[in-house]
Amino acid sequence: MTYDFNQICDRKGTGCIKWDAYPMKTSHPNPLPMWIADMDIATPEFVVNAMKKRLEHPVFGYFQPDERFYSTIIRWHRERYGVEGLTAEQISYQNSVLGALSTAVEILTEKGEGVLVQTPGYAKFREIIELRGRRVVENPLIWDGETYRLDFEDMERKIRQENIRAAVFCSPHNPTGRVWTREELERFSQICLSLGVTVVADEIWADFSRKGNHIPMHSVSEGARNNTISFYSPTKTFNLAGLVVSYGVIWNEELRKRFQTESNLSHYNNCNALSMEASIAAYGEGGDWVDQLNRHIGKNTEYVSRYVKEQMPGVKTWEAEGTYLMWLDFSGLGLTADEVVSRCNDRAGVLLNDGRTCIDNGDCCMRMNVAAPEAYVREGMKRLKEAFFSCL
C-alpha cells in the first residue's frame, strides 16, 4: 500500500500546541509553524482504527497493559533494531520519555552534581536536569565542515573534572539530525563504563534513521547493556504525542529495580486503554508506513539542504541523517541572533525554534521541523529566502 504524506491536515482549532498555542511572537498575518517536534502528517489509519474498535466497548475500568503491548515492542526491536533476547520483564512502561529521563537523573545523581549532555542539545534536557537540582555539563559537538562529531577528548576531561556519574545521550541526535555510527556508540559507551558513568539514552527518534537500522546504545556490547537505560516511544514515530505512552529498556536488574521504584512513587505512571491499543497497532502494523515516511522526510531534508546551498549564500545546514529536524546556521549573514529570529518570525512568518534554547550552543541557529507535506516545506523555504535576501 502506498501512503500519502502530502495530504494537508488543517490542525487549527484542535488545541494543538504547534498551531494554536505557539510561544513565538509574530506580526505575520499567516504564520507557518515548523518548530515543535510533532508532524503535520496524519496518524496512520490503522492506528486510529484500533482506537475506534476499543471505543466500541462501553466499559473503561481499571486497566493494565496486556501481553500484546509487550510482544509487539519486542518484535519491533528485534525486526527493526536487531535486538535479540528482550523480554517483557526488561521493559518498563512510562507515560513519557521526558518523565522517565527525569526519574533516571534522580536515581543516578545527587543534587548539585553535573550531568553530561552533548550540545547543541534538546532544550528540555536542561530543564529536567535543573528542575532536579542538578547541573548541565556541556560536551559541545564538533562541526568539521561536513558533519557533527562527538568530542571524546572533551567528554573524558569533563567527566573527570566534574566527577560525572550520568550522561544523557540523544540518539539519533536532536537538534542536528546526526545518526551515530556503531564505532562512535562503542567508544562513547566504553568511556562511560570505564569512568563509572551510567548512560541515559533518549532514543525516541530511533525510527527516523536514514542510514540503515537504528543501533540501540545498549546493544553495542555486554558492558553497554548493563550500563544503559534507554527510552523509546511510538508517539514520535506515529504522531501520537497527544496520547501518553512510552517505555524504558533496562537490562540491568539492579538498575531496573531502582528506576522502577522511583518511577512508581508518583502513582501516575499508568498506561491508558487507548494508548495501549494505539501502540499495539503501530508496532504491529506500522513497518511499511514508517519506511515510506522516512523516504518522504528524506526528500524534504534533501530539498532544504539543496535549497540552502543553492539559494541562501552564507547560511549553513546539512542533510540530516536522522530525525525530521534541520539545523540552520545563519551566523554567516552578519546578523545578531535577535535579528535572525525576527526575520524568521515576523518577515517570513516561519516559526522555528531559536537555537539559543538548545542548551546555549545555537547562537544565530534555528531548528526547523520538516515532517510535513512538501508544500509546507517549499513554502517555508521560499519565505525564508525572501525574508533574509530581499532586505540585506
N, C-alpha and C positions, 0 to 999 in steps of 0.2 A: 504494500500500500504506500502511495506517495502522499506525504503530508504537506500542507500549505502553511508556510511560516510568514507569508506576506499578507495574510488577512489582517485588515485593520480592526482592532478592538477598541471601541470608544470606552475608556475607563473612567471618564469624568463622572462624578456623582455617585461613585461606588464606594466612597470612603477610602480609596487607596492613597497612601502617602505620596506616591510619586506624582500624581496628577492633581490631587485635591488638597494636599497639605504640605507642599514643598516649602522648605525654610528660606529659600533664597528670595531676596527682594529683586523684583524686575519691573521695569517700566514698559516692557514689550507687550503689545496687545495680544499676541498669540504665542505664549511660551511653549517650547518643545522640551519636556523633561527627559534628560538622558543621564540621570545621576544614580539614584538608589538602585541597588543590585537585585531587582526583580525584572521579569521580562514583559515586554509588550507583545507577547505571544500567548495564544490561548493554551490553557492547561489541556492536555490531550483528552479526547472524548472518552477513551476507555477508563480514565481515572474518574472523570465526572460521573460516568455511568455506574461505576462501582459504588459511589456515594449515594446516587439516586436509588440504587437497589436496596441499600441498607435502610434508607428513609422509608421504604415501603413497609418495614416492620414498625409497629406503633409504640414499642417499648424501648426506652433508653435508660435503663437502670445501671446500677454499679457494674463496672466493666474492667477487664484487663486484656491485654493483647494475647491472642491465641497462637498456636503453633505456626499458622500461616505467616504471621508477621515475621517471625524469626527465620523460617525456612526460605522465604523469598529474599531476605537480606543475605543469608548465607550463600544462596545460589548466585545472586548478583555479584558478590565479592569473589566467588570462585570463577565465574564466567567472564567478568569484566576486569578484574584486578589480578587474577591468577592466585588468589589466596586459598590454600588448602587447609583443612582441619578446623576451621572456625565452627564453634558450637554456640547454641543459644546462651549457654552459661557465660560466655565471654562478651556478650552483647548487653549493654546497659542502656535501657530506654531513658531518653531525656527529652524535655519539652523543646529545648533549643540548644544549638551548638554554643551560643554565647553564654547561656546559663551554665552549661556543662563546663565550659572553659573557666568560668568564674569559680566553680567548685574545685576544679583541678588546681588552680592557683592557690586556693585556700588550704588544701591539704599538703601541698608541696613546699610551701614557703611560710615565713613568719612576717608579721607586719614590719615595714621598714626595709625589707630585703628587696633586691633587684630581681627583675625577670627579663631575660634576654629576648629581644624582638628585632627582626630584620626591618630596616627602613629604606624607602618609604613603606609604610605598613598600614593595615586596616585600622581606621580611627577608633573603632570600638575596642581594640586590644588595649589601647592606652586607658580608655575609660574604665574598663573592667579591672585592669591591674591596679589603677589608682583608687577606685572605689573599695577595693580590698585592702587598702593601706600599704600597698607595695609600690615600687618604683620601676619605671621602664628604663632598661639599659639598652641603648640603641646599638645595633650592629648594621651600619649602612651597607647597602648593596653597592657593587661597583659597576658602573656603566663603562664598557670597554669600546664603545663606538658601534657595536653590533648587538650586544645583548647585556642583560644584567647578570652579574655573577655574585656568588657568596664570597665574602671576605673572611676566610677561615683564620687568617693570622689575627685580625682584629677580634674575631669571635673568641679565640682561645685566650687572647690577652684580657679581654673584658671579663670572661668567666673567672679567670684567676684574680684579677684586681678587685672585682666586685663580689667575690665568693658566691657566684650564681649557683642556684640549685634547681632552677626550672627555666626552660626555654620554650616560648610559644613559636611554633613554626607553621607557616601557611603554605600549603601545597595542594594544587598549583597556587601561585602567588598572587595575592590581591595587594596592591593595585597593578603591578607591572604585567601580569599575564604570563610570567615565566613558568615553564614546566621543568622541574629539576630532573637531572639525569640520575641514573642509578648510582653512578660514581659519586656525585655530589651528595646524594642522600646517605650513602655509606660513610663518607668522610664526616658529614655532619653528625651522624649517629655515633660514630666511633669517638669523636672528640667529646661529645656529651657523656658517653659511657665511661670514658677514661677519667673524666674530671668530676664525676658524680652528679651530673645534671640530668634530670628527667625531661624527656621531650613531650610537650603537649602539642599534638599535631592537629591543626584545623584543616581537615581535608574535605570540607563541604563542596569544594569545586572539583572533586575527583572525576566527575563525569564529563568535565569540559577540558579534556586533554586532546589536543590535535597533533600530538607527537607519539601516537601509539597509546596503548592502555595505560591507565594511571598506575603508578608504583606506590603502594602504601609505605609510609615510613617504617611501620612495624614489620614489614615483610623483607627488609633488606638483609637481615642477619638475625641469629638467635639472640644476640645481645640487644638489638633494637626491639625485638618482640617483647622482651622483658623490661624494657626501659621506656616504653612509649604508651601514651594514652592518645588514641586517635578518635576524632569526631566526624560524623557524617550526617547527611540528611537528604531525603528525596525532595525537600521543599525547594532547594536551589535548582535542581535539575528539571523538575516538572512544574515549576512555577506555582508552588503551594505555600508560599511564605505566610499567607493568611491563616493557614492551619498550623497547629503545633505538633511537630513530630521530628525527632532526631534521635541519635543513639551514639554511644561510645563503643569502641572495640578495645578491650583491655585484657591482654593475655595473662599478665602477671596477677596471680590470685591475691596476693597480699595487697598490691596496689589497687586492685579492683574492689576489694572489701573496704578499704579506706575511702575510696571515692564514693562507693555506693552508700556507705554510712553517712557521709557528709551530705550527699545529694538528697537523701531521704529526710533530712531534718526539716526541710521546708514544708513537707506534706502536700506539695502541689505538683510534683513531677509525675503526673499520670497521663497516659495516652487516652484520647477520646475515641469513640467508636468510628466517627467519620474519618479521622486522621489515619486510623489503622487500615481501614478499607482503601483509602487513597494510596497509602504506602504499599500495600499488598498488590494492588493493580499496577502501580507504577513500576515496581521492581519485577513483577510477574510478567508484564506485557510490554514494557517500555524500551527494550533494547533497540529495535529498529527506529523508533521515534527519536531516541537520543542520537543515534548515528546520523540521521538526516538533519536533526537540529544542529549538530556540530558542523556539518557541511555548510548549512546556511550561515551560521555565525562566522565560520572561516571566510566565506565570501565577503561578509561585512567588514571583518578585520582587514582583509586584503585590500578592500576598496578604500578604507580610511587611510591605511598605510600608504597606498599609492597616491591618493589624492593629496595628502600632506606633502609627500616628496615632490610631486609634480607641480602643485599649485599654491603651496604655502611656504615659500622660502623662509628659512630662519626658524621654522617650527620643526621639532623632532618628535618622532614616535617610532614604533616598530610593530611588526605584525605579530601580535601576541600569540604565544603557543598554546595558551590555555585560558580559562575563564571566558567571560564575554566582556571584559573591560579593556579599554585602551588608555594608555598613559601618555598624554600630550604635553610636551615641554615647549613653552612659549618664551623661554628665557632669552633666546637669541634675537628677540624683536626689540630689546631695549626698553621694555615697559616694566612698570612695577607690578607686583603681584595683584594689588588692588585694581590696577588698570586692566590687567588680564581678566579678572573676574567680572569687572563692569562690562567689558566688551562682549564677553560670553552671555551674561545675564540680560543686559539692557539692550545692547545694539543687535546682537544675534537672537536673543530670546532663547538660546540653547542653554538649558540648566544643567551644569556639570558640577561634580564635586571639586571643591577647592583643594588643591594638592597640599596646602599647608595644614589641613586637618589630618593628613596621613602621617601622623606621628612626626610632625615638624621636619620633614625632609622632602618637601614638594613645593618650594618657592617658585612661583610662575608656572607651575604644572597644574593640569586639570585631569580628572578621571572621567572618562566617557564610557557609557554603557551602550553597547551595540546589539544587544539582544532584542531586536525589533525588526519590523518589516523593512525591506530595503528602502522603501520610500522615505521612512523616517530618517534613516542614516544619511541618505543622499541629501535630503533637505537640511539636515543638521550641518553637514559639511559645507554646503552652499552658503548657508547663513554665516558660518564661522569665517569663511574666506572673505565674504563681503564686510564683516564687522572688523576684521583685522587689516585688510589690504586695500580697502577703498578709502581709508582715512588715515593712513600712516603719513 
